[in-house]
């Protein structure tokens, strides 16, 4: 009998430290014999990666930004996420729709009802009998925006999002909080203003509690 696929997403403002823990979690699942697909949004397919470059670097209004994000997401779902889940794989995705509600919705102040409609159109999948494809678990790396700004300072040339003022990231962080309030069972909130080892223990614990990783299986 084929093991059911798992769709896990990782969210948080820029500088929250997702990447290190995504790689560690992928290794943890592989150690237990699972096949893992690592991907990201916007991106994950040739088309979506082209759209990512536009979104991160070209000036545009919030509606254009949102439409490009959801166009990339639809291709990503069809070409990568859904096929991997149908094969019983663990899909680990750096950002998904929560980021759109946090960045374009809360950060840019774009109409949340329009984003909700786009979410319904884009994420209604045949494999779900028309229901919305949502993550089985979303790990939210919750970091105070001021701390994130310190971490990012001088790290690299900022893109259109990373160059936003602190107030923008405060709105984004609040947007993530609102998404969690709407669907708390789907979220594992991880306070990320603590040492890396402590953050990793919290991440690992969220998966052990759900029985997706064996307790003590990851160093």
N, C-alpha and C positions, 0 to 999 in steps of 0.2 A: 504493500500500500504506500503510495507516494505521500511524503511529508508535505503538509500545507505550507505554502509560501508565507513569508512575513514581509510586510512593508513598513519600514522604520524611517522616520524623517528626523532631521536635526535642525533646530532653529535657534536663533539668537542674533543679536546685533553684531556688526562687524567688530572683531577683536574679542569675541566671547570665548574663543578657543575650541571650536567644534572639531577642527580637522584632526588634531592629535587623537582625540577620543574616538572618532569615526574609524580611523585606521586600527586602533587597538580593539575595538568591538568587532571589526571584520575578522581580525585574527582569532578572536575568541570563538566566533561562530565556526570558522574553518577548523579550528582545533577539535571541535565537536562533530566534524564531518559534514557540515553544511556548505553548500555552494553559495557564495556571496557575490552579488552585483553591487559595485560601488558606483554611484552616479551623483549628479548635482543639478540644481536649477538656479537660474535658467541655464540650460545646456543638456548634455547627455546624449544628443544625437548630432549629426553634422548640421542639420537645419537649425536645431535649437542653439547650437554653439554660435552660429552666425548671428542669430537673433540676440544672443547674450552680448556680443560685441556691440551691437547697436544700442541695446538698453543701457549698458554700462558707460558708453562713451559719447553717444550722439545726443545733442539737445532735442527734447521733445516734451509735449505736454503730458499730464498724468493719464489721459485716456489712451493716447498712443502707447505709453509705457505699459499700461495694464493689458491692452490688446496684444502686444508683443509677448508679454509674459505668458498669457494664456495660450497663445498660438504655439509657443515653444513647449508649453506643458502638454498640450494635446499630442503633439508629435512624440514627445518623450514617453507619454503613457502608452501610445500605440506601438512604438518601436522598441521600447526597452522595458518599462515597468511591468506592463501586463504580460508580455511573453515570459519574463523571468518568474513572475508569480505563478503563472500556469505550469512552469517546470518545477515548482516547489522550492525555489531559491529564496534566500534572504536578501531583500533589496534595502540597501542603506543609502538614503538620499540626503545630500546636503541642501536643505531648504526645499519647501514645497508651497502649497497654497497659503499656509499661515503667514509666510513671508510677504505674500502679495497683500494680504489684509493689513499686515503690520507696516510695510513700507509704503505701498501705494495708497492704502486706505488711511491708516492713522498718520503716517509720516507726511504724505503729500496732501492729505485731506480730501481724497477722492471719495466719491459716493459709494458707500458700502453696499447699497442695494444693487448697484450695477455690478460690483464685484461678485456678489452672491449669485446673480443671474449668470454671469460668465462661469462661475464655479459649477453651477448646475449643468450648463451646456457642455462644458469641456470634460468634466469628470464623470459623466454618466456613461458607464461602460457596459457592453454586452455581457461580459463575463460576470458582471454584478447584477444581471437582469435589469439593467437600466438604473440601478442605484448608484449613488456617488461613490467613486473610489476615494477612500480616505485612508490615511495611515492606520496601521494597527497600534502604533505607539509613536508619539512625537516627543522627543527629548528636547526640552527648552533650556538652553544654557542662559540663565538669567544673570546678567551682569549690569551693575550700575553704569550708565552711559559715560560718566566722568572717568571711570576706571578703564573702560574700553578705549576712550580717547587717548589716555596715557599710553596704553599698550600699542596703539596704532601710530603714535607720533614718530615720524621719520622712518617707519618700517618700509614703506614703498610709496611710489607715486599714487596718490588716491584717485579712485574712479569717481563717477558722478554721485555715488551714494556715500562713499567714505569721506568725501570732501564737504559733506553737509555739516551745519553747525550743531552744537550739542543739543539744542532744543529739538531738532529733528529727531535725534536718536532717543530723546526722552519720550517723544510721542510714539516712536516705533516700539519702544519697550512697553509702553502702556497698551499699545495695540496687541502685542503678544499676550499680555495679561488678560485682555478682554476675550481673546480667542480661547484661552484656557478656561475662563469662566463659563463659556458657552458649551464646552465639551470636556469637563475636567477628567473624565475617565480615560480619555485618549492621551493625556499629557503626563509626562514625568518632568517636573520642574527641578532643575539642578542649579543651586546657587553657585556661581562660577567665580566669585571674588574670594576664593580660598585656594590653598595649594593644589597643584595639579593632581597629586596622588589622592587627595580627598575628593576632588571632582570625579576622578575615575572610579573611586569606590562607590560614589553615589550613582554614577551611570551604570556600573556593573550590577549594583543592587536592584535597580529598577527592572533589569532583565531576569535576575535570579528570582525576584518576587513573583514574576509572571510564569516562572518555570521554563523560560526560553533559554536560559543558561544554567548549567549545573553550579551550585554553590561552591565557591572556592576553586573553580576551574580556571580562573584567569589570574595571573600574577600582576 
